[in-house]
Amino acid sequence: MAEGGWRAGLGSLGGRTGRPPWLWSPGFEDLGQDEDELLPGFFGENMFEEFLGDFGRWARGERRRGQNQVHSVRVTLEDLYNGSTVAFRFNRDVICMTCKGQGSRMAGLRVCRVCEGRGAQLLINEIIPGIVHQTQDICPRCNGEGQVPLPCTPCRQCQTRGMVRDMRLLEVTVERGMRHGQRLVLHGESDQAPGIEPGDVVLVVQQAEHPLFIRDNDDLMIQQTVELADALCGMQTKITHLDGRDITIRVSPGKVVTPGSVHMVWGEGMPCQRSPAERGNLYIQFCIKFPNKNWLSPEDLKTLEGLLPPRPHVALPDTSEEGVEEVDLKDLSAEGCSMQGRRREAYHGDSSDDEERASRHGLGCNAQ
């Protein structure tokens, strides 16, 4: 229809200034809009795009797009820290090279009789007597190509499917600082099909649990067990980092390391993906390994008690008095330590942010 044709058709119904009768109600007169603005206002700016769908893409010369494949790729924390290249295998459909995706060895092509070579067919539906609704859609016989192959011998390579199954091997680059759940997109590597643009292969990074380190965004946490003598008298120890470096940790004599305390090493966390030179921090939670029972003789215990800070004086009641009972303690091992830690957290709500960070990630000292 020529430009302005639909306006002329509506004008023949309305009579006055080319408007149809339903636009002459008082409500439409108050809108103050032109006819070009009314239809998009009612049905949206992309009403024809949404209505035509695949046919609209075909009419613009665009190929239909296949579905994406989503796979998971497992990496270690060392891979995310240092960066690596991971080999990834997956299966996909590729166009059969024997029949070129036709499903048979072609003897030639002929014009599609359904659409008569246009690649589209006209669909006419009668809404009510005298009023019909016509649309165009892609021809299902020739898939919009306008031509169909002549009868010929079926292809044995693909069993008339037009596609064969192929094992694809790709090398995926894992950048430094990437995170668990992050996605890598391999464009156009999904299933192939005749006349369809291949979709993408989406790889979801799945980090395996590390035996020592725990990651929190760009920070790292680790639990370090030290002897009682190291906690009281100073120490030197080392931690092997994710890149193989040995980090030496020194605590000066006179500083006491308490059980469950958290200390920070600046700039020894995970590298930032967009700026690998920048790194998070490393948080170390110390657990104290106490000696076994009866590790000192009574005489040595007296000597040790004289070296330690004095005990606070506690006035004990007479056990023979009424309302006083003496009980024995039971060793609950790790469970008892965990209960004590929860009570200490409940009564001491002013703990540092570093200790809260370690507690949130399951770092807790067990009885050694």
C-alpha positions in Angstrom: 0.0 0.0 0.0 1.4 3.4 -0.9 2.4 5.9 1.8 -0.7 7.5 3.2 -2.9 4.9 1.8 -4.2 3.7 5.2 -4.9 7.2 6.1 -6.9 7.7 3.0 -8.8 4.5 3.7 -9.7 5.7 7.2 -10.6 9.1 5.9 -13.2 7.6 3.6 -14.9 6.3 6.7 -14.6 9.4 8.8 -15.5 12.2 6.4 -14.0 15.1 8.4 -10.2 15.9 7.9 -9.5 12.2 7.2 -10.2 10.9 10.7 -12.3 7.7 11.2 -15.5 8.0 13.3 -14.0 6.4 16.4 -11.4 9.2 16.6 -14.1 11.9 16.8 -15.2 11.1 20.3 -14.6 13.8 22.9 -12.0 11.8 24.7 -9.8 11.5 21.5 -10.3 15.1 20.7 -8.8 16.0 24.1 -5.7 13.9 23.5 -4.3 16.4 21.0 -2.2 13.6 19.2 -1.7 12.9 15.6 -2.8 9.5 14.2 0.9 8.5 13.8 1.2 8.7 17.6 -2.0 7.0 18.6 -1.3 3.5 17.3 2.2 3.2 19.0 0.6 4.6 22.1 -2.0 1.8 22.2 0.1 -1.1 21.0 3.8 -0.1 21.7 6.6 1.0 19.6 7.6 -2.5 18.5 4.1 -3.8 17.8 5.0 -5.0 14.3 8.3 -6.5 15.4 6.6 -8.5 18.1 3.8 -9.5 15.8 5.9 -10.7 12.9 8.5 -12.6 15.1 10.7 -15.0 13.0 9.1 -13.8 9.8 10.3 -10.2 10.6 13.8 -11.4 11.0 13.6 -13.4 7.8 12.2 -10.4 5.9 15.3 -8.3 7.0 17.6 -11.1 5.8 18.7 -12.2 9.3 19.3 -15.8 10.0 17.5 -17.6 12.8 19.7 -18.3 15.9 20.1 -21.6 17.6 20.0 -22.3 21.3 22.9 -21.8 23.6 24.6 -24.6 25.5 25.5 -24.2 29.2 28.3 -26.3 30.7 30.3 -26.1 33.9 34.1 -26.1 33.9 35.8 -27.1 37.2 38.9 -25.2 38.2 41.1 -25.1 41.4 41.7 -22.0 43.5 45.3 -22.1 42.2 43.9 -21.7 38.7 41.9 -18.7 39.7 44.9 -17.2 41.5 47.6 -17.8 38.9 45.5 -18.0 35.7 45.5 -21.0 33.5 44.4 -22.7 30.3 41.8 -25.5 30.8 41.0 -28.0 28.1 37.2 -28.4 27.7 35.4 -31.1 25.6 31.8 -31.1 24.6 29.5 -32.6 22.0 27.6 -30.7 19.4 25.8 -31.1 16.1 27.7 -30.0 13.0 26.4 -29.9 9.4 27.1 -33.1 7.5 29.8 -32.6 5.0 28.6 -35.5 2.8 25.2 -34.1 2.1 25.9 -30.4 3.0 23.1 -30.5 5.6 20.4 -31.7 3.2 20.0 -35.2 4.6 20.4 -36.7 1.2 22.7 -36.6 -1.8 21.2 -33.9 -3.9 20.3 -34.5 -7.5 19.4 -30.8 -7.8 16.9 -28.2 -6.5 13.5 -27.2 -7.6 11.2 -24.3 -6.7 9.1 -24.9 -3.7 5.5 -25.6 -4.7 4.0 -24.4 -1.4 5.4 -20.9 -1.5 6.2 -20.8 -5.2 9.8 -19.8 -4.5 9.0 -16.8 -2.3 10.1 -18.5 0.9 6.9 -17.3 2.7 3.3 -18.2 2.5 0.2 -16.1 2.9 -2.2 -17.2 5.7 -5.8 -16.0 5.5 -8.1 -16.4 8.5 -11.8 -15.4 8.5 -12.4 -13.6 11.8 -16.1 -13.0 11.2 -18.1 -13.3 8.0 -16.9 -10.7 5.6 -13.8 -9.8 7.6 -10.6 -11.7 7.1 -7.1 -11.4 8.7 -4.1 -12.2 6.6 -0.5 -12.8 7.8 2.8 -14.0 6.2 4.9 -16.7 7.7 8.0 -18.6 6.8 7.3 -21.5 4.5 7.5 -24.7 6.5 8.3 -26.8 3.4 11.5 -25.0 2.3 12.3 -23.3 5.6 12.3 -19.9 3.9 14.8 -20.9 1.2 12.3 -20.9 -1.7 13.8 -24.2 -3.1 13.6 -27.8 -2.0 15.9 -30.7 -3.1 14.8 -33.2 -5.7 14.2 -36.8 -4.5 17.5 -38.5 -4.2 19.4 -41.1 -2.2 19.3 -40.7 1.6 22.6 -39.8 3.2 24.0 -42.7 5.2 26.5 -40.5 7.0 23.9 -38.5 8.9 21.0 -40.9 8.6 19.0 -38.1 6.7 19.4 -35.7 9.7 21.6 -33.3 7.9 23.8 -33.1 11.0 26.3 -35.4 12.6 27.6 -35.5 16.2 31.0 -34.0 16.8 33.4 -33.9 19.7 34.7 -30.4 20.1 38.0 -29.7 22.1 38.6 -26.1 23.1 41.2 -24.4 25.3 39.6 -22.0 27.7 41.6 -19.2 29.3 40.9 -18.7 33.0 42.0 -15.2 33.9 43.6 -14.3 37.2 41.0 -13.3 39.8 38.0 -14.9 38.2 35.3 -16.0 40.6 33.1 -19.0 41.3 30.0 -18.8 39.1 31.4 -16.4 36.6 30.5 -17.1 32.9 32.7 -17.5 29.9 30.9 -17.1 26.5 32.3 -18.9 23.4 30.4 -17.3 20.5 29.0 -19.5 17.8 30.3 -22.8 19.2 26.9 -24.4 19.8 24.9 -26.8 17.6 24.9 -26.2 13.9 21.9 -26.6 11.6 21.1 -25.6 8.0 19.9 -22.0 7.7 20.4 -21.3 11.4 23.1 -19.3 13.1 24.8 -21.4 15.8 24.2 -20.3 19.4 26.9 -19.8 22.0 28.5 -22.1 24.5 28.3 -20.7 28.0 30.8 -22.0 30.5 30.1 -21.5 34.2 33.3 -21.5 36.4 33.0 -24.0 39.3 35.7 -23.7 41.9 36.7 -26.9 43.7 37.0 -26.6 47.5 40.6 -26.0 48.7 42.0 -27.9 51.7 43.6 -24.9 53.3 42.4 -21.6 51.8 38.9 -20.1 51.8 38.0 -17.3 49.4 35.8 -14.3 50.2 35.6 -12.0 47.1 39.3 -10.8 46.8 40.3 -11.9 50.3 41.7 -15.2 51.4 41.4 -16.9 54.8 43.5 -19.7 56.3 43.7 -21.4 59.7 47.1 -21.9 61.2 47.8 -24.2 64.2 50.8 -23.3 66.4 52.3 -24.8 69.6 51.6 -23.3 73.0 55.2 -22.2 73.3 55.0 -20.3 70.1 51.8 -18.6 71.2 53.4 -17.5 74.5 57.0 -16.9 73.6 57.0 -15.6 70.0 57.4 -17.7 66.9 58.4 -17.9 63.2 56.3 -20.0 60.8 55.6 -20.1 57.1 52.6 -20.5 54.9 52.9 -21.9 51.3 50.8 -19.6 49.1 48.8 -20.6 46.0 51.6 -19.7 43.7 54.2 -21.8 45.6 55.8 -18.9 47.5 56.6 -19.4 51.2 55.4 -16.5 53.3 57.3 -16.2 56.6 55.2 -15.1 59.6 57.0 -13.7 62.6 55.5 -12.9 66.0 57.9 -11.0 68.3 58.6 -12.4 71.8 56.3 -10.8 74.3 53.3 -10.8 72.0 50.8 -13.4 73.0 48.7 -15.2 70.3 45.3 -16.0 71.7 43.2 -19.0 70.5 41.0 -18.0 67.6 42.6 -14.6 67.1 42.6 -13.3 63.5 45.6 -11.4 62.0 45.8 -9.8 58.5 48.6 -9.8 55.9 48.2 -6.9 53.6 48.1 -7.5 49.9 48.4 -11.3 49.9 44.9 -12.1 48.9 43.4 -12.9 45.5 44.4 -10.7 42.5 41.6 -8.4 41.1 40.5 -9.6 37.7 40.5 -6.2 36.1 43.6 -5.0 37.8 45.8 -8.1 38.6 48.4 -5.9 40.2 45.9 -5.1 43.0 45.2 -7.8 45.5 43.0 -8.4 48.5 44.3 -9.4 52.0 45.2 -12.6 53.7 43.5 -13.3 57.0 45.1 -15.9 59.3 43.2 -17.4 62.3 45.5 -19.0 64.9 44.6 -22.1 66.8 46.7 -23.1 69.8 47.8 -26.7 70.2 47.8 -27.4 73.9 49.9 -30.2 75.5 48.4 -33.6 76.5 47.4 -34.5 80.0 50.1 -34.9 82.7 52.8 -33.5 80.5 54.6 -32.0 83.5 55.5 -33.4 86.8 53.9 -31.7 89.9 57.2 -30.0 90.7 57.5 -28.5 87.2 53.8 -27.4 87.3 54.6 -25.4 90.5 57.6 -23.9 88.7 55.4 -23.0 85.6 52.7 -21.5 87.8 55.3 -19.3 89.4 56.2 -18.0 85.9 52.7 -17.3 84.8 50.5 -14.3 85.8 49.0 -14.9 89.3 45.6 -16.5 89.5 42.7 -14.4 90.6 41.5 -15.1 94.2 38.2 -16.8 94.3 36.4 -17.3 97.6 35.0 -20.9 97.5 32.1 -21.9 99.7 32.2 -24.8 102.1 31.0 -27.9 100.3 29.4 -29.2 103.5 27.0 -26.3 103.7 23.5 -26.7 102.3 23.0 -25.4 98.7 26.6 -26.1 97.7 27.5 -28.9 95.3 30.8 -29.9 93.8 30.7 -31.3 90.2 33.3 -32.8 87.8 33.9 -31.5 84.3 33.5 -33.8 81.3 35.7 -33.4 78.2 33.5 -32.9 75.1 36.5 -32.3 72.8 35.6 -30.4 69.7 31.9 -30.2 70.5 32.6 -28.5 73.8 35.0 -26.1 72.2 32.3 -25.2 69.6 29.7 -24.6 72.3 32.1 -22.4 74.2 32.8 -20.4 71.1 29.2 -19.8 70.5 28.6 -18.6 74.1 31.6 -16.3 73.9 30.2 -14.8 70.6 26.9 -14.3 72.3 28.3 -12.5 75.4 31.0 -10.6 73.6 29.3 -8.8 70.8 32.1 -6.3 70.4 34.4 -8.7 68.6 36.5 -7.3 65.7 35.5 -7.3 62.1 38.3 -9.7 61.3 37.0 -12.3 63.8 33.5 -11.9 62.4 34.9 -12.5 58.9 36.6 -15.7 59.9 33.6 -16.9 61.8 31.3 -16.3 58.8 33.4 -18.6 56.7 33.5 -21.5 59.2 37.0 -20.9 60.6 37.0 -22.1 64.2 39.6 -23.6 66.5 39.1 -27.2 67.5 40.6 -28.6 70.6 44.1 -29.9 69.8 
